[in-house]
Structures are given as C-alpha cells and as structure tokens.
Amino acid sequence: ATFQMATGGSALRALVPNPAPDMGEILALATMDGKLMVANLKERSFAKVNNGEALTENVSCISWSARGKQLVAGLGDGTASQFTPQGVLKAQIPRPPSLDGSHHGRRSCNCKVRRTTLTFAVSSMTWLENDVFLMVHNPGNPDSNPPASIFHLVTRAKGTQQYMYQKIGDPSPNFGLDRSPPHHFMLRLRDFPPALSDMLIVSSTASTD
C-alpha cells in the first residue's frame, strides 16, 4: 500500500537505506535544514529522541556501518556523531586538528586583499570499518570557486575516543566544472564477483572525470 511520512515540510538532502538485508525497512534521512531522522517503513514511524524526531541537527551527510547496526552523521561544524538507529549517541568524532582554526584564505575587496578564517563542514563521509572512517571536508566560506576538498582517513583506537587523522589526496579533484562547494559521491563494492574483495569508487560534482 502507498503511504507518506512527513518530514515537517523539509526537503531531503539525503536518503540512505540500511545496508543489512534484515533491516531493509530502516532508512536514514538528512533534511535540507540539517535534521537527522531514522524512519521505519514497517512501522511507518520515525525514531523519537527527547520528544522529537530529529536525532541531531546541522547534519550534512550520512553513512551506515557495514552491518547497519549504527550510523554516522557528518556535521556542518566539521565533526561527526555516531548513533544507533534508535537515536542513542555512541561517539563524537572531532574535526581533524589541521582544520581546527588553522586555515586562512585570501579575498579581494575593493582592490584590497584581506585574510579570512575558513570554516569547514563534513561534505561527504563513509564508514569503512568499525573504527575507520573516510571524511571529506569543504570550506563553508570558500575563497576559491570551487574550493579544494580535503580528505582524511580517520582511525579510532579500539575501545577509546582517541583518533588518528591521515590526510590523503582527493581521488577526483576539481576539473572542468565550476560548482561550489563540490560534493563527492562514494560507492563501496565488497566481495564483488568474480575476484574483487574491496573497492571504493569516488566521483565529484566539480570534476568531469
């Protein structure tokens, strides 16, 4: 039967199904105004937290764990939050130290050049393993069009809230398209016949490649 589930009049930024076959009725949603919601299609309802349906706010992207038991949400302040589908906060991932107020841009205004402090949001994110994440940051106030995206492989020490950040190159850098800020789409293939064990495909809205 056809039915609708209201999101308070907000359009959707992302709609991500749970990857586990036995939890296919669970969907994670990010609205355009930054709310994270989890829908159960069988029950036709949203998970409720603190008398509301938003697990958190200021959300820019979502990724499920490989087994669909938890999800992580990238936030507009450059950090990320890890939740259960029921809305229980399990961990908070800080922004990379290299992005913590240390980046400055240059803007021209009335023939003068002035320095501006750049703020970074998590624009894309993929949960690779239990304690390994791939985070992509873009400046919220870019001084170039389009700005360069910054990739980090984030590894958490098992059983702790200690994180190591390894900066890596953008596999799909800006090329040919003037779209700011760029957004990266990431698709993971695991155990794919005939002989592929693990592969991550990355594309960008600011690149024709």
C-alpha positions as CSV (number, residue, x, y, z in Angstrom):
1,A,0.0,0.0,0.0
2,T,1.1,3.5,-0.7
3,F,1.8,5.8,2.3
4,Q,3.6,9.0,3.1
5,M,5.8,10.0,6.1
6,A,6.0,13.8,6.7
7,T,9.4,15.5,7.5
8,G,7.9,18.7,8.8
9,G,7.8,20.3,5.4
10,S,11.5,20.0,4.8
11,A,13.0,18.7,1.6
12,L,15.6,15.9,1.7
13,R,19.3,16.3,1.4
14,A,20.0,12.5,1.7
15,L,18.0,9.3,1.9
16,V,20.2,6.3,2.8
17,P,18.8,2.8,3.3
18,N,20.2,0.4,5.9
19,P,22.7,-2.0,4.1
20,A,21.7,-5.1,6.2
21,P,19.1,-7.2,4.3
22,D,17.2,-8.0,7.6
23,M,17.0,-4.3,8.4
24,G,15.9,-3.0,4.9
25,E,12.9,-1.3,6.3
26,I,15.2,1.2,8.2
27,L,16.1,4.5,6.3
28,A,18.3,7.3,7.5
29,L,17.3,10.8,6.3
30,A,19.0,14.2,6.3
31,T,16.8,17.1,5.6
32,M,17.8,20.3,3.8
33,D,17.6,22.2,7.1
34,G,20.1,19.8,8.7
35,K,18.0,17.3,10.7
36,L,18.9,13.7,11.0
37,M,15.9,11.3,11.2
38,V,15.6,7.5,11.1
39,A,12.4,6.0,9.5
40,N,11.0,2.5,10.0
41,L,8.9,1.7,6.9
42,K,7.2,-1.3,8.5
43,E,6.0,0.8,11.5
44,R,5.5,3.9,9.3
45,S,7.2,6.0,12.0
46,F,10.3,7.9,12.9
47,A,12.6,7.1,15.8
48,K,11.9,9.6,18.6
49,V,14.5,11.3,20.8
50,N,13.8,13.8,23.5
51,N,10.2,14.0,22.4
52,G,11.2,14.8,18.8
53,E,12.0,13.0,15.6
54,A,15.5,14.6,14.9
55,L,18.4,12.6,16.3
56,T,20.6,15.7,15.8
57,E,20.8,18.9,13.7
58,N,23.4,20.6,11.5
59,V,23.8,17.4,9.5
60,S,25.4,17.4,6.1
61,C,25.8,13.7,5.2
62,I,25.1,10.2,6.5
63,S,26.8,6.8,6.3
64,W,25.7,3.4,7.8
65,S,28.2,0.9,9.3
66,A,28.8,-2.1,7.1
67,R,26.3,-4.3,9.1
68,G,23.8,-1.5,9.5
69,K,23.9,-1.6,13.3
70,Q,24.8,2.1,13.7
71,L,25.2,5.2,11.5
72,V,27.4,8.2,11.5
73,A,26.4,11.8,10.5
74,G,28.8,14.4,9.3
75,L,28.1,17.9,10.7
76,G,28.4,21.4,9.5
77,D,31.0,22.2,12.2
78,G,33.5,19.7,10.8
79,T,32.8,17.0,13.4
80,A,30.7,13.8,13.2
81,S,28.3,11.9,15.5
82,Q,27.7,8.2,15.7
83,F,24.2,6.9,16.6
84,T,22.2,3.7,16.9
85,P,19.1,3.5,14.8
86,Q,17.1,4.2,18.0
87,G,18.9,7.6,18.4
88,V,21.4,6.7,21.1
89,L,24.6,8.8,20.8
90,K,27.6,6.4,20.9
91,A,30.5,8.6,19.9
92,Q,31.6,12.0,18.7
93,I,34.4,12.3,16.1
94,P,36.3,15.7,16.4
95,R,37.3,17.6,13.3
96,P,40.9,17.0,12.2
97,P,43.3,19.1,14.2
98,S,44.8,20.5,11.0
99,L,41.4,22.1,10.2
100,D,40.8,23.5,13.7
101,G,41.1,27.2,13.1
102,S,44.5,27.0,11.3
103,H,43.4,27.6,7.8
104,H,43.2,31.1,6.3
105,G,42.0,32.3,2.9
106,R,42.6,35.5,0.9
107,R,39.7,37.5,-0.6
108,S,39.9,40.7,-2.6
109,C,37.5,43.5,-1.8
110,N,37.6,47.0,-3.4
111,C,41.0,46.2,-4.8
112,K,42.3,45.1,-1.4
113,V,43.2,41.7,-0.3
114,R,42.1,40.6,3.2
115,R,42.7,37.3,5.1
116,T,39.7,35.3,6.2
117,T,39.5,32.3,8.6
118,L,37.9,29.3,6.8
119,T,35.3,27.1,8.5
120,F,35.0,23.5,7.4
121,A,32.0,21.2,7.1
122,V,31.9,17.5,6.5
123,S,30.6,17.3,3.0
124,S,30.9,13.5,2.5
125,M,31.6,10.6,4.7
126,T,31.9,6.8,4.5
127,W,32.1,4.3,7.4
128,L,34.8,1.8,6.2
129,E,35.4,-0.4,9.3
130,N,34.3,-0.5,12.9
131,D,36.9,2.2,13.8
132,V,37.8,3.6,10.4
133,F,36.1,6.4,8.6
134,L,36.7,8.4,5.4
135,M,35.8,12.1,5.9
136,V,35.7,14.8,3.3
137,H,35.7,18.5,4.4
138,N,34.9,21.6,2.3
139,P,35.1,25.2,3.5
140,G,31.8,26.8,4.3
141,N,33.1,30.2,3.2
142,P,35.5,29.3,0.3
143,D,38.0,31.8,-1.1
144,S,38.1,29.9,-4.4
145,N,35.4,28.6,-6.7
146,P,35.2,25.7,-6.4
147,P,37.4,25.1,-3.3
148,A,39.8,22.2,-2.9
149,S,38.2,19.3,-0.9
150,I,40.2,17.8,2.0
151,F,40.2,14.0,2.6
152,H,41.2,12.3,5.8
153,L,41.3,8.7,6.8
154,V,40.2,8.7,10.4
155,T,41.2,5.7,12.6
156,R,39.9,5.3,16.2
157,A,41.9,3.4,18.8
158,K,39.7,0.4,19.7
159,G,37.6,0.9,22.8
160,T,38.7,4.6,23.2
161,Q,37.8,8.0,21.9
162,Q,41.3,8.7,20.6
163,Y,41.5,9.4,16.8
164,M,44.3,9.5,14.3
165,Y,43.9,11.6,11.1
166,Q,45.8,10.7,7.9
167,K,45.4,13.3,5.1
168,I,45.1,11.8,1.7
169,G,44.7,13.2,-1.8
170,D,41.4,13.9,-3.5
171,P,40.9,11.0,-6.0
172,S,38.5,13.1,-8.0
173,P,39.9,16.7,-7.8
174,N,38.2,19.7,-9.3
175,F,38.4,19.7,-13.1
176,G,36.2,21.3,-15.7
177,L,33.1,22.1,-13.7
178,D,32.6,25.4,-11.7
179,R,30.4,24.0,-8.8
180,S,30.9,25.3,-5.3
181,P,31.1,23.7,-2.9
182,P,31.8,20.3,-4.6
183,H,30.1,17.2,-3.3
184,H,31.7,13.7,-3.5
185,F,29.7,10.5,-4.1
186,M,31.2,7.4,-2.7
187,L,30.2,3.8,-3.6
188,R,31.8,0.8,-2.0
189,L,32.0,-2.7,-3.5
190,R,32.9,-5.6,-1.3
191,D,33.2,-9.3,-2.2
192,F,32.1,-8.5,-5.7
193,P,32.3,-11.4,-8.2
194,P,34.5,-12.7,-9.7
195,A,37.5,-11.6,-7.6
196,L,37.1,-8.1,-6.2
197,S,37.5,-8.0,-2.4
198,D,37.1,-4.3,-1.6
199,M,36.9,-1.1,-3.8
200,L,35.7,2.5,-3.2
201,I,34.5,4.5,-6.2
202,V,34.6,8.3,-5.8
203,S,33.2,10.9,-8.1
204,S,32.8,14.7,-7.7
205,T,30.2,17.2,-8.8
206,A,33.2,19.5,-9.7
207,S,35.0,17.1,-11.9
208,T,34.2,15.6,-15.3
209,D,36.5,12.6,-14.7
